């Protein structure tokens, strides 16, 4: 019944003109028949027609009524308003351009930032029922640990026991916590190429509920026995990129290490694994761990803890139930391993261990952890900018509505309802906002790419899908409509509230109305200035933070060092193979021998590359297991290459070999804190590890100046440097100190490396300085964007001030004329105008300061070397804001001062 | 001769009744019918039939078809639908209820 009516209504909408014609015809017929009747009764034709028309009524009104009954009149009037809105946009192009530009920037910035928030923080994993997935432990750790009570990293045998014995998960999956780039070959091709390989348990795809779109996903059958399941599932993106979407993909093979793998499936396009911002090229079963470089052999080791575990909750099982079951099993499984070292100390660790389950419906993400805060702050900043833009447009619309006062008055006098006019004005605002929003979406696409590049902090883009989607469009649309209401509602109501007679009179707008209009204008300006101050101080704080961080002494000389990675796994040698050790040394020697190279050395960690840490026990002291030492395995010339000053003792020498007694150079802070005071640490011994195993005993031969190791903000670290032959590390990072042209050096260094082994893949060629400053990506983004938005805010406020002042000067022309006529000097007239804006700015600043202080407390954690807003930053911003405000008001002031009293008064 | 305006809201009723008595009618015939059956007391502003008919078309009470009059003119004929027939009884009982109530009040004095 209802549906039928809707159908009929829709037919009337789409065949409107036919219905109109039919109605017209039938009404005409009716009148003609009536006319004929009167004629037949003997009236004159004239009288007959008049009488027929009279009895019929007004056909235009009747037609209008019929039309209304179809229920589409609102659409017609909307279309009419939209047409009118578009026309009025073209009527004042300057206003339209300013409004559209500020809207596009405001909405675009909000959309762009939101698209990152959406991708990183809001979107669910593209798997079956992501809300049921639970991550074992807490995000943030990766690597391999021997810690018996590790609650985030687990061993493969532990995973199997947990999978078998738990009663709360439908299934449990494991994946290696490290995602390694390895160099492999596609069968039939010569060149090796980098591939991101994720090792996963056979239960990984079934647990996630992800099906392959070609072939099959990995299954439990691929993960039963070690070493004999050379199969791989590739990502959709890799299939497209590396295999050009070859339809015969299932016949293709890959060579990883020395093993040939069959491609058995292609993952669906939306599936990127379980970590947002990482995108493995392929998934290999953990059973093949030993075949895939770097050829870990942890498959059967009970305490080789390097896996993440993910469980899918059974329906109806609460996270609390799951947690208690998991923790019970955790204790049982670990204690049941025959090789468990259940010393008193380890039992203590175990008793304190608690496995927390983390919901992972949105996936894991280190990017999210790093960028949630800055994104939130940026969202706040862009929202403020949009508010300022709204205030600005409201001000411009108010100014225009004064110009349109007569038009609106005429329409009201002719009987247009106030609400009807308000609706029309709001529709105009909406047209403006939607156009701005459309431009904003376009702008956001560009901004997204820019931001992605900024977040990536290097040449390789982080694989994040931030393209425009419906989620985003809904957000943008909501923002757009809100802005339209924000900037449209005041002018709309203000300009329809009028005393008709006043407005209809010739001459300038009535004084009472004008003053209330400029009162709103002033309030808007004051709030713009207050918000601008907040944004400016924020920008100053973030910029100073970036400068402070950049000025931190790293302890090494970050200039003049080339760095690159080689993949030594392709040799197929173990890292403790003497040939491997010799290869590293030979590369160091050949590179060092190049002209323009001063020194070269491999290192396991240059800066911000992770760490290998253990406890130590200084001979003659008790173990403090809370202290962790970061070990850096290096070449002999490492300190020279990095220009880290040796404070005491000797450097490594060729005499420090695999068989000689073990030596280390320790950091200044380690020497100071961990060795007994009063005794020279040089010549002292310590054990690397908790236990006093003789083969881990190391002699201190030197003390080096403290350096930054993981980040610029960190306090001095406990670091020891150990020579590669004594602690063989299959490392890849080479540092080269050089002088002269980077490209030339880079070329000759690569040649030298390939002269040692032509098969070594070389990647990530860059400078140490870039590597260091990449760790400031987060702060750089905040500083650059907050500066940009701060300037934008001030610029918008200036436009607002200029507009308001021009309007007020225009209104006071006659008053100013009189003042000049009776002898006021031009300077005093200029001051009259400037004083007004100075006052408004001062009020804005007075309101802005407490807001700024409050806001700066929110971002205090993101600052460095500053504690919230300090006087210097505040004063600088206040001064700058005052200066630009007066500058913006200067032009109108000069115009006021150049008023010719004769003309001004004649006009009156 | 003085004619009275029809009470508001009864136009649907009159149209429905007219159609149920006479079968398909066009607008002019309807107006005539209402006038004549009420012995010229009820005066419909003839044009107002049309917005009412449009609404009734929407509600599905009547159906319209083009046909030819006795005088060989093209005209749109309206016909009662089953829904319209049902509506007629609804409108009738409603009218009687209201009319009865008014009558009771006016007869008190």
Interface residues (C-beta under 8 A of the other chain):
Chain A: X1 X4 X5 X8 X9 X12 X22 X23 X25 X26 X27 X29 X30 X33 X34 X55 X56 X57 X58 X59 X62 X63 X65 X66 X68 X69 X70 X71
Chain B: X26 X27 X28 X31 X45 X46 X47 X48 X50 X51 X54 X55 X57 X58 X59 X60 X71 X73 X74 X75 X76 X83
